[in-house]
Amino acid sequence: MDCCTKKKERTDEEYKKLIHRLNRIEGQVKGIKRMVEQNAYCTDILIQVSAINSALNSFNKELLANHIKTCVADDIRQGKDDTIDDLVKTLQRLMK
């Protein structure tokens, strides 16, 4: 799935951290699917969904911090001020 025109080279450490988080989230989603298949009680499922939302928020925070520290900072140093507008648009979309 190639949805983006821009690319970013990540360090091995950054890549491993992000993939680890995504693997955990994937496991949580599969766990909720099993709960639904096994007719688990609604509130138990809702609590697990809340945990996934929290995990996704943590993933977003880490990715956003890395983005600002690398991509945004590098672009600003190179005089690409439109990057600030892009960051503002991204933050607005994340805060819906």
PDB file as gemmi writes it, atoms N, CA and C in Angstrom:
CRYST1    1.000    1.000    1.000  90.00  90.00  90.00 P 1                      
ATOM      1  N   MET A   1       0.854  -1.177   0.000  1.00  0.00           N  
ATOM      2  CA  MET A   1       0.000   0.000   0.000  1.00  0.00           C  
ATOM      3  C   MET A   1       0.893   1.230   0.000  1.00  0.00           C  
ATOM      4  N   ASP A   2       1.023   1.875  -1.134  1.00  0.00           N  
ATOM      5  CA  ASP A   2       1.859   3.056  -1.249  1.00  0.00           C  
ATOM      6  C   ASP A   2       0.973   4.289  -1.311  1.00  0.00           C  
ATOM      7  N   CYS A   3       0.640   4.838  -0.132  1.00  0.00           N  
ATOM      8  CA  CYS A   3      -0.334   5.927  -0.064  1.00  0.00           C  
ATOM      9  C   CYS A   3       0.310   7.301  -0.039  1.00  0.00           C  
ATOM     10  N   CYS A   4       1.598   7.366   0.080  1.00  0.00           N  
ATOM     11  CA  CYS A   4       2.258   8.643   0.312  1.00  0.00           C  
ATOM     12  C   CYS A   4       3.240   8.961  -0.805  1.00  0.00           C  
ATOM     13  N   THR A   5       3.378  10.252  -1.086  1.00  0.00           N  
ATOM     14  CA  THR A   5       4.357  10.646  -2.088  1.00  0.00           C  
ATOM     15  C   THR A   5       5.709  10.934  -1.449  1.00  0.00           C  
ATOM     16  N   LYS A   6       5.691  11.401  -0.207  1.00  0.00           N  
ATOM     17  CA  LYS A   6       6.936  11.654   0.509  1.00  0.00           C  
ATOM     18  C   LYS A   6       7.363  10.393   1.243  1.00  0.00           C  
ATOM     19  N   LYS A   7       8.644  10.246   1.440  1.00  0.00           N  
ATOM     20  CA  LYS A   7       9.177   9.102   2.185  1.00  0.00           C  
ATOM     21  C   LYS A   7      10.081   9.605   3.302  1.00  0.00           C  
ATOM     22  N   LYS A   8      10.307   8.767   4.301  1.00  0.00           N  
ATOM     23  CA  LYS A   8      11.197   9.118   5.400  1.00  0.00           C  
ATOM     24  C   LYS A   8      12.045   7.910   5.763  1.00  0.00           C  
ATOM     25  N   GLU A   9      13.322   8.111   5.793  1.00  0.00           N  
ATOM     26  CA  GLU A   9      14.225   7.067   6.271  1.00  0.00           C  
ATOM     27  C   GLU A   9      14.255   7.133   7.792  1.00  0.00           C  
ATOM     28  N   ARG A  10      13.924   6.027   8.437  1.00  0.00           N  
ATOM     29  CA  ARG A  10      13.925   5.977   9.895  1.00  0.00           C  
ATOM     30  C   ARG A  10      15.157   5.231  10.372  1.00  0.00           C  
ATOM     31  N   THR A  11      15.619   5.605  11.558  1.00  0.00           N  
ATOM     32  CA  THR A  11      16.712   4.851  12.162  1.00  0.00           C  
ATOM     33  C   THR A  11      16.192   3.465  12.519  1.00  0.00           C  
ATOM     34  N   ASP A  12      17.103   2.527  12.695  1.00  0.00           N  
ATOM     35  CA  ASP A  12      16.695   1.178  13.095  1.00  0.00           C  
ATOM     36  C   ASP A  12      15.926   1.215  14.403  1.00  0.00           C  
ATOM     37  N   GLU A  13      16.383   2.042  15.342  1.00  0.00           N  
ATOM     38  CA  GLU A  13      15.725   2.125  16.650  1.00  0.00           C  
ATOM     39  C   GLU A  13      14.299   2.666  16.518  1.00  0.00           C  
ATOM     40  N   GLU A  14      14.146   3.745  15.740  1.00  0.00           N  
ATOM     41  CA  GLU A  14      12.811   4.322  15.549  1.00  0.00           C  
ATOM     42  C   GLU A  14      11.892   3.307  14.874  1.00  0.00           C  
ATOM     43  N   TYR A  15      12.381   2.657  13.837  1.00  0.00           N  
ATOM     44  CA  TYR A  15      11.603   1.648  13.112  1.00  0.00           C  
ATOM     45  C   TYR A  15      11.156   0.531  14.047  1.00  0.00           C  
ATOM     46  N   LYS A  16      12.091  -0.006  14.830  1.00  0.00           N  
ATOM     47  CA  LYS A  16      11.776  -1.112  15.732  1.00  0.00           C  
ATOM     48  C   LYS A  16      10.742  -0.705  16.777  1.00  0.00           C  
ATOM     49  N   LYS A  17      10.873   0.509  17.332  1.00  0.00           N  
ATOM     50  CA  LYS A  17       9.915   0.979  18.335  1.00  0.00           C  
ATOM     51  C   LYS A  17       8.511   1.093  17.745  1.00  0.00           C  
ATOM     52  N   LEU A  18       8.421   1.683  16.552  1.00  0.00           N  
ATOM     53  CA  LEU A  18       7.111   1.872  15.937  1.00  0.00           C  
ATOM     54  C   LEU A  18       6.482   0.533  15.568  1.00  0.00           C  
ATOM     55  N   ILE A  19       7.261  -0.359  14.983  1.00  0.00           N  
ATOM     56  CA  ILE A  19       6.735  -1.671  14.611  1.00  0.00           C  
ATOM     57  C   ILE A  19       6.319  -2.462  15.851  1.00  0.00           C  
ATOM     58  N   HIS A  20       7.096  -2.363  16.924  1.00  0.00           N  
ATOM     59  CA  HIS A  20       6.745  -3.052  18.173  1.00  0.00           C  
ATOM     60  C   HIS A  20       5.391  -2.562  18.683  1.00  0.00           C  
ATOM     61  N   ARG A  21       5.205  -1.251  18.684  1.00  0.00           N  
ATOM     62  CA  ARG A  21       3.925  -0.695  19.137  1.00  0.00           C  
ATOM     63  C   ARG A  21       2.776  -1.176  18.253  1.00  0.00           C  
ATOM     64  N   LEU A  22       3.000  -1.164  16.938  1.00  0.00           N  
ATOM     65  CA  LEU A  22       1.945  -1.597  16.016  1.00  0.00           C  
ATOM     66  C   LEU A  22       1.628  -3.076  16.180  1.00  0.00           C  
ATOM     67  N   ASN A  23       2.638  -3.885  16.424  1.00  0.00           N  
ATOM     68  CA  ASN A  23       2.397  -5.315  16.651  1.00  0.00           C  
ATOM     69  C   ASN A  23       1.561  -5.539  17.903  1.00  0.00           C  
ATOM     70  N   ARG A  24       1.839  -4.760  18.940  1.00  0.00           N  
ATOM     71  CA  ARG A  24       1.046  -4.877  20.171  1.00  0.00           C  
ATOM     72  C   ARG A  24      -0.398  -4.464  19.924  1.00  0.00           C  
ATOM     73  N   ILE A  25      -0.588  -3.370  19.176  1.00  0.00           N  
ATOM     74  CA  ILE A  25      -1.943  -2.906  18.865  1.00  0.00           C  
ATOM     75  C   ILE A  25      -2.678  -3.951  18.029  1.00  0.00           C  
ATOM     76  N   GLU A  26      -1.977  -4.516  17.071  1.00  0.00           N  
ATOM     77  CA  GLU A  26      -2.570  -5.568  16.235  1.00  0.00           C  
ATOM     78  C   GLU A  26      -3.016  -6.744  17.103  1.00  0.00           C  
ATOM     79  N   GLY A  27      -2.204  -7.130  18.062  1.00  0.00           N  
ATOM     80  CA  GLY A  27      -2.562  -8.205  18.974  1.00  0.00           C  
ATOM     81  C   GLY A  27      -3.791  -7.864  19.798  1.00  0.00           C  
ATOM     82  N   GLN A  28      -3.876  -6.609  20.233  1.00  0.00           N  
ATOM     83  CA  GLN A  28      -5.041  -6.179  21.007  1.00  0.00           C  
ATOM     84  C   GLN A  28      -6.313  -6.248  20.156  1.00  0.00           C  
ATOM     85  N   VAL A  29      -6.212  -5.820  18.898  1.00  0.00           N  
ATOM     86  CA  VAL A  29      -7.378  -5.863  18.006  1.00  0.00           C  
ATOM     87  C   VAL A  29      -7.821  -7.309  17.784  1.00  0.00           C  
ATOM     88  N   LYS A  30      -6.870  -8.194  17.578  1.00  0.00           N  
ATOM     89  CA  LYS A  30      -7.210  -9.615  17.405  1.00  0.00           C  
ATOM     90  C   LYS A  30      -7.861 -10.166  18.668  1.00  0.00           C  
ATOM     91  N   GLY A  31      -7.388  -9.701  19.830  1.00  0.00           N  
ATOM     92  CA  GLY A  31      -7.980 -10.133  21.084  1.00  0.00           C  
ATOM     93  C   GLY A  31      -9.431  -9.693  21.199  1.00  0.00           C  
ATOM     94  N   ILE A  32      -9.727  -8.481  20.759  1.00  0.00           N  
ATOM     95  CA  ILE A  32     -11.108  -8.000  20.794  1.00  0.00           C  
ATOM     96  C   ILE A  32     -11.973  -8.802  19.825  1.00  0.00           C  
ATOM     97  N   LYS A  33     -11.428  -9.135  18.678  1.00  0.00           N  
ATOM     98  CA  LYS A  33     -12.187  -9.955  17.725  1.00  0.00           C  
ATOM     99  C   LYS A  33     -12.561 -11.286  18.360  1.00  0.00           C  
ATOM    100  N   ARG A  34     -11.590 -11.892  19.048  1.00  0.00           N  
ATOM    101  CA  ARG A  34     -11.869 -13.167  19.738  1.00  0.00           C  
ATOM    102  C   ARG A  34     -12.948 -12.974  20.807  1.00  0.00           C  
ATOM    103  N   MET A  35     -12.866 -11.853  21.522  1.00  0.00           N  
ATOM    104  CA  MET A  35     -13.875 -11.592  22.558  1.00  0.00           C  
ATOM    105  C   MET A  35     -15.274 -11.519  21.951  1.00  0.00           C  
ATOM    106  N   VAL A  36     -15.397 -10.843  20.815  1.00  0.00           N  
ATOM    107  CA  VAL A  36     -16.702 -10.740  20.154  1.00  0.00           C  
ATOM    108  C   VAL A  36     -17.161 -12.126  19.689  1.00  0.00           C  
ATOM    109  N   GLU A  37     -16.233 -12.870  19.102  1.00  0.00           N  
ATOM    110  CA  GLU A  37     -16.568 -14.220  18.631  1.00  0.00           C  
ATOM    111  C   GLU A  37     -17.012 -15.127  19.775  1.00  0.00           C  
ATOM    112  N   GLN A  38     -16.468 -14.892  20.963  1.00  0.00           N  
ATOM    113  CA  GLN A  38     -16.795 -15.715  22.130  1.00  0.00           C  
ATOM    114  C   GLN A  38     -17.903 -15.104  22.984  1.00  0.00           C  
ATOM    115  N   ASN A  39     -18.565 -14.089  22.431  1.00  0.00           N  
ATOM    116  CA  ASN A  39     -19.698 -13.440  23.109  1.00  0.00           C  
ATOM    117  C   ASN A  39     -19.331 -12.850  24.471  1.00  0.00           C  
ATOM    118  N   ALA A  40     -18.174 -12.222  24.555  1.00  0.00           N  
ATOM    119  CA  ALA A  40     -17.754 -11.590  25.814  1.00  0.00           C  
ATOM    120  C   ALA A  40     -18.718 -10.459  26.172  1.00  0.00           C  
ATOM    121  N   TYR A  41     -18.739 -10.145  27.428  1.00  0.00           N  
ATOM    122  CA  TYR A  41     -19.612  -9.089  27.945  1.00  0.00           C  
ATOM    123  C   TYR A  41     -19.200  -7.730  27.370  1.00  0.00           C  
ATOM    124  N   CYS A  42     -20.187  -6.909  27.050  1.00  0.00           N  
ATOM    125  CA  CYS A  42     -19.955  -5.627  26.364  1.00  0.00           C  
ATOM    126  C   CYS A  42     -18.939  -4.736  27.081  1.00  0.00           C  
ATOM    127  N   THR A  43     -19.077  -4.580  28.381  1.00  0.00           N  
ATOM    128  CA  THR A  43     -18.174  -3.671  29.083  1.00  0.00           C  
ATOM    129  C   THR A  43     -16.731  -4.170  29.049  1.00  0.00           C  
ATOM    130  N   ASP A  44     -16.541  -5.479  29.043  1.00  0.00           N  
ATOM    131  CA  ASP A  44     -15.190  -6.028  28.948  1.00  0.00           C  
ATOM    132  C   ASP A  44     -14.570  -5.665  27.594  1.00  0.00           C  
ATOM    133  N   ILE A  45     -15.370  -5.744  26.544  1.00  0.00           N  
ATOM    134  CA  ILE A  45     -14.886  -5.372  25.213  1.00  0.00           C  
ATOM    135  C   ILE A  45     -14.598  -3.877  25.154  1.00  0.00           C  
ATOM    136  N   LEU A  46     -15.494  -3.077  25.704  1.00  0.00           N  
ATOM    137  CA  LEU A  46     -15.314  -1.619  25.684  1.00  0.00           C  
ATOM    138  C   LEU A  46     -14.027  -1.208  26.395  1.00  0.00           C  
ATOM    139  N   ILE A  47     -13.703  -1.872  27.477  1.00  0.00           N  
ATOM    140  CA  ILE A  47     -12.468  -1.562  28.208  1.00  0.00           C  
ATOM    141  C   ILE A  47     -11.252  -1.867  27.339  1.00  0.00           C  
ATOM    142  N   GLN A  48     -11.312  -2.966  26.602  1.00  0.00           N  
ATOM    143  CA  GLN A  48     -10.202  -3.316  25.716  1.00  0.00           C  
ATOM    144  C   GLN A  48     -10.097  -2.344  24.543  1.00  0.00           C  
ATOM    145  N   VAL A  49     -11.233  -1.890  24.029  1.00  0.00           N  
ATOM    146  CA  VAL A  49     -11.222  -0.884  22.954  1.00  0.00           C  
ATOM    147  C   VAL A  49     -10.590   0.403  23.467  1.00  0.00           C  
ATOM    148  N   SER A  50     -10.901   0.766  24.688  1.00  0.00           N  
ATOM    149  CA  SER A  50     -10.302   1.953  25.291  1.00  0.00           C  
ATOM    150  C   SER A  50      -8.784   1.814  25.384  1.00  0.00           C  
ATOM    151  N   ALA A  51      -8.319   0.612  25.714  1.00  0.00           N  
ATOM    152  CA  ALA A  51      -6.872   0.368  25.785  1.00  0.00           C  
ATOM    153  C   ALA A  51      -6.229   0.525  24.412  1.00  0.00           C  
ATOM    154  N   ILE A  52      -6.926   0.083  23.368  1.00  0.00           N  
ATOM    155  CA  ILE A  52      -6.398   0.248  22.007  1.00  0.00           C  
ATOM    156  C   ILE A  52      -6.342   1.721  21.631  1.00  0.00           C  
ATOM    157  N   ASN A  53      -7.377   2.462  21.967  1.00  0.00           N  
ATOM    158  CA  ASN A  53      -7.367   3.905  21.683  1.00  0.00           C  
ATOM    159  C   ASN A  53      -6.181   4.575  22.360  1.00  0.00           C  
ATOM    160  N   SER A  54      -5.911   4.191  23.585  1.00  0.00           N  
ATOM    161  CA  SER A  54      -4.773   4.741  24.314  1.00  0.00           C  
ATOM    162  C   SER A  54      -3.464   4.365  23.633  1.00  0.00           C  
ATOM    163  N   ALA A  55      -3.356   3.123  23.198  1.00  0.00           N  
ATOM    164  CA  ALA A  55      -2.146   2.666  22.517  1.00  0.00           C  
ATOM    165  C   ALA A  55      -1.944   3.413  21.195  1.00  0.00           C  
ATOM    166  N   LEU A  56      -3.021   3.643  20.456  1.00  0.00           N  
ATOM    167  CA  LEU A  56      -2.923   4.397  19.207  1.00  0.00           C  
ATOM    168  C   LEU A  56      -2.512   5.846  19.465  1.00  0.00           C  
ATOM    169  N   ASN A  57      -3.059   6.432  20.524  1.00  0.00           N  
ATOM    170  CA  ASN A  57      -2.664   7.795  20.881  1.00  0.00           C  
ATOM    171  C   ASN A  57      -1.188   7.865  21.230  1.00  0.00           C  
ATOM    172  N   SER A  58      -0.696   6.878  21.955  1.00  0.00           N  
ATOM    173  CA  SER A  58       0.728   6.837  22.299  1.00  0.00           C  
ATOM    174  C   SER A  58       1.584   6.687  21.046  1.00  0.00           C  
ATOM    175  N   PHE A  59       1.137   5.849  20.106  1.00  0.00           N  
ATOM    176  CA  PHE A  59       1.842   5.695  18.838  1.00  0.00           C  
ATOM    177  C   PHE A  59       1.893   7.030  18.103  1.00  0.00           C  
ATOM    178  N   ASN A  60       0.749   7.722  18.023  1.00  0.00           N  
ATOM    179  CA  ASN A  60       0.703   9.021  17.350  1.00  0.00           C  
ATOM    180  C   ASN A  60       1.639  10.030  18.006  1.00  0.00           C  
ATOM    181  N   LYS A  61       1.659  10.057  19.325  1.00  0.00           N  
ATOM    182  CA  LYS A  61       2.532  11.004  20.037  1.00  0.00           C  
ATOM    183  C   LYS A  61       3.999  10.754  19.712  1.00  0.00           C  
ATOM    184  N   GLU A  62       4.390   9.483  19.710  1.00  0.00           N  
ATOM    185  CA  GLU A  62       5.785   9.151  19.415  1.00  0.00           C  
ATOM    186  C   GLU A  62       6.138   9.497  17.969  1.00  0.00           C  
ATOM    187  N   LEU A  63       5.248   9.137  17.041  1.00  0.00           N  
ATOM    188  CA  LEU A  63       5.494   9.425  15.633  1.00  0.00           C  
ATOM    189  C   LEU A  63       5.530  10.931  15.381  1.00  0.00           C  
ATOM    190  N   LEU A  64       4.618  11.669  15.996  1.00  0.00           N  
ATOM    191  CA  LEU A  64       4.588  13.116  15.831  1.00  0.00           C  
ATOM    192  C   LEU A  64       5.852  13.767  16.395  1.00  0.00           C  
ATOM    193  N   ALA A  65       6.280  13.325  17.554  1.00  0.00           N  
ATOM    194  CA  ALA A  65       7.505  13.874  18.148  1.00  0.00           C  
ATOM    195  C   ALA A  65       8.702  13.625  17.236  1.00  0.00           C  
ATOM    196  N   ASN A  66       8.808  12.405  16.709  1.00  0.00           N  
ATOM    197  CA  ASN A  66       9.901  12.098  15.786  1.00  0.00           C  
ATOM    198  C   ASN A  66       9.811  12.951  14.526  1.00  0.00           C  
ATOM    199  N   HIS A  67       8.597  13.149  14.035  1.00  0.00           N  
ATOM    200  CA  HIS A  67       8.388  13.951  12.833  1.00  0.00           C  
ATOM    201  C   HIS A  67       8.863  15.390  13.056  1.00  0.00           C  
ATOM    202  N   ILE A  68       8.483  15.956  14.180  1.00  0.00           N  
ATOM    203  CA  ILE A  68       8.865  17.344  14.469  1.00  0.00           C  
ATOM    204  C   ILE A  68      10.378  17.460  14.635  1.00  0.00           C  
ATOM    205  N   LYS A  69      10.973  16.508  15.361  1.00  0.00           N  
ATOM    206  CA  LYS A  69      12.414  16.558  15.630  1.00  0.00           C  
ATOM    207  C   LYS A  69      13.257  16.342  14.388  1.00  0.00           C  
ATOM    208  N   THR A  70      12.727  15.624  13.409  1.00  0.00           N  
ATOM    209  CA  THR A  70      13.524  15.310  12.220  1.00  0.00           C  
ATOM    210  C   THR A  70      13.005  16.059  10.997  1.00  0.00           C  
ATOM    211  N   CYS A  71      11.915  15.611  10.438  1.00  0.00           N  
ATOM    212  CA  CYS A  71      11.403  16.154   9.176  1.00  0.00           C  
ATOM    213  C   CYS A  71      11.142  17.660   9.249  1.00  0.00           C  
ATOM    214  N   VAL A  72      10.381  18.076  10.251  1.00  0.00           N  
ATOM    215  CA  VAL A  72      10.017  19.490  10.359  1.00  0.00           C  
ATOM    216  C   VAL A  72      11.252  20.337  10.625  1.00  0.00           C  
ATOM    217  N   ALA A  73      12.057  19.931  11.581  1.00  0.00           N  
ATOM    218  CA  ALA A  73      13.265  20.706  11.918  1.00  0.00           C  
ATOM    219  C   ALA A  73      14.201  20.806  10.712  1.00  0.00           C  
ATOM    220  N   ASP A  74      14.402  19.699  10.006  1.00  0.00           N  
ATOM    221  CA  ASP A  74      15.276  19.718   8.822  1.00  0.00           C  
ATOM    222  C   ASP A  74      14.738  20.658   7.752  1.00  0.00           C  
ATOM    223  N   ASP A  75      13.428  20.593   7.496  1.00  0.00           N  
ATOM    224  CA  ASP A  75      12.830  21.466   6.480  1.00  0.00           C  
ATOM    225  C   ASP A  75      12.951  22.939   6.859  1.00  0.00           C  
ATOM    226  N   ILE A  76      12.749  23.257   8.132  1.00  0.00           N  
ATOM    227  CA  ILE A  76      12.862  24.656   8.575  1.00  0.00           C  
ATOM    228  C   ILE A  76      14.296  25.136   8.405  1.00  0.00           C  
ATOM    229  N   ARG A  77      15.259  24.287   8.756  1.00  0.00           N  
ATOM    230  CA  ARG A  77      16.668  24.653   8.563  1.00  0.00           C  
ATOM    231  C   ARG A  77      16.990  24.918   7.096  1.00  0.00           C  
ATOM    232  N   GLN A  78      16.280  24.236   6.201  1.00  0.00           N  
ATOM    233  CA  GLN A  78      16.495  24.407   4.763  1.00  0.00           C  
ATOM    234  C   GLN A  78      15.638  25.537   4.185  1.00  0.00           C  
ATOM    235  N   GLY A  79      14.924  26.258   5.042  1.00  0.00           N  
ATOM    236  CA  GLY A  79      14.126  27.388   4.597  1.00  0.00           C  
ATOM    237  C   GLY A  79      12.765  27.026   4.031  1.00  0.00           C  
ATOM    238  N   LYS A  80      12.322  25.800   4.253  1.00  0.00           N  
ATOM    239  CA  LYS A  80      11.018  25.358   3.741  1.00  0.00           C  
ATOM    240  C   LYS A  80       9.932  25.698   4.767  1.00  0.00           C  
ATOM    241  N   ASP A  81       9.542  26.958   4.796  1.00  0.00           N  
ATOM    242  CA  ASP A  81       8.581  27.420   5.796  1.00  0.00           C  
ATOM    243  C   ASP A  81       7.180  26.848   5.606  1.00  0.00           C  
ATOM    244  N   ASP A  82       6.852  26.347   4.405  1.00  0.00           N  
ATOM    245  CA  ASP A  82       5.535  25.748   4.200  1.00  0.00           C  
ATOM    246  C   ASP A  82       5.351  24.488   5.046  1.00  0.00           C  
ATOM    247  N   THR A  83       6.444  23.959   5.562  1.00  0.00           N  
ATOM    248  CA  THR A  83       6.379  22.795   6.440  1.00  0.00           C  
ATOM    249  C   THR A  83       5.600  23.118   7.709  1.00  0.00           C  
ATOM    250  N   ILE A  84       5.703  24.339   8.180  1.00  0.00           N  
ATOM    251  CA  ILE A  84       4.958  24.748   9.373  1.00  0.00           C  
ATOM    252  C   ILE A  84       3.462  24.688   9.091  1.00  0.00           C  
ATOM    253  N   ASP A  85       3.060  25.167   7.907  1.00  0.00           N  
ATOM    254  CA  ASP A  85       1.644  25.091   7.535  1.00  0.00           C  
ATOM    255  C   ASP A  85       1.180  23.646   7.468  1.00  0.00           C  
ATOM    256  N   ASP A  86       2.019  22.772   6.914  1.00  0.00           N  
ATOM    257  CA  ASP A  86       1.682  21.346   6.845  1.00  0.00           C  
ATOM    258  C   ASP A  86       1.534  20.747   8.238  1.00  0.00           C  
ATOM    259  N   LEU A  87       2.423  21.135   9.154  1.00  0.00           N  
ATOM    260  CA  LEU A  87       2.346  20.636  10.526  1.00  0.00           C  
ATOM    261  C   LEU A  87       1.060  21.102  11.197  1.00  0.00           C  
ATOM    262  N   VAL A  88       0.708  22.363  11.010  1.00  0.00           N  
ATOM    263  CA  VAL A  88      -0.524  22.894  11.597  1.00  0.00           C  
ATOM    264  C   VAL A  88      -1.733  22.125  11.061  1.00  0.00           C  
ATOM    265  N   LYS A  89      -1.774  21.874   9.760  1.00  0.00           N  
ATOM    266  CA  LYS A  89      -2.878  21.119   9.162  1.00  0.00           C  
ATOM    267  C   LYS A  89      -2.934  19.705   9.745  1.00  0.00           C  
ATOM    268  N   THR A  90      -1.779  19.092   9.907  1.00  0.00           N  
ATOM    269  CA  THR A  90      -1.733  17.745  10.481  1.00  0.00           C  
ATOM    270  C   THR A  90      -2.265  17.734  11.904  1.00  0.00           C  
ATOM    271  N   LEU A  91      -1.834  18.706  12.700  1.00  0.00           N  
ATOM    272  CA  LEU A  91      -2.308  18.781  14.098  1.00  0.00           C  
ATOM    273  C   LEU A  91      -3.815  19.020  14.145  1.00  0.00           C  
ATOM    274  N   GLN A  92      -4.327  19.856  13.259  1.00  0.00           N  
ATOM    275  CA  GLN A  92      -5.774  20.104  13.231  1.00  0.00           C  
ATOM    276  C   GLN A  92      -6.544  18.832  12.891  1.00  0.00           C  
ATOM    277  N   ARG A  93      -6.010  18.045  11.963  1.00  0.00           N  
ATOM    278  CA  ARG A  93      -6.654  16.792  11.594  1.00  0.00           C  
ATOM    279  C   ARG A  93      -6.612  15.786  12.745  1.00  0.00           C  
ATOM    280  N   LEU A  94      -5.507  15.773  13.475  1.00  0.00           N  
ATOM    281  CA  LEU A  94      -5.383  14.846  14.595  1.00  0.00           C  
ATOM    282  C   LEU A  94      -6.297  15.206  15.753  1.00  0.00           C  
ATOM    283  N   MET A  95      -6.665  16.468  15.860  1.00  0.00           N  
ATOM    284  CA  MET A  95      -7.467  16.924  16.997  1.00  0.00           C  
ATOM    285  C   MET A  95      -8.963  16.937  16.717  1.00  0.00           C  
ATOM    286  N   LYS A  96      -9.396  16.329  15.637  1.00  0.00           N  
ATOM    287  CA  LYS A  96     -10.839  16.276  15.334  1.00  0.00           C  
ATOM    288  C   LYS A  96     -11.564  15.487  16.388  1.00  0.00           C  
TER     289      LYS A  96                                                      
END                                                                             
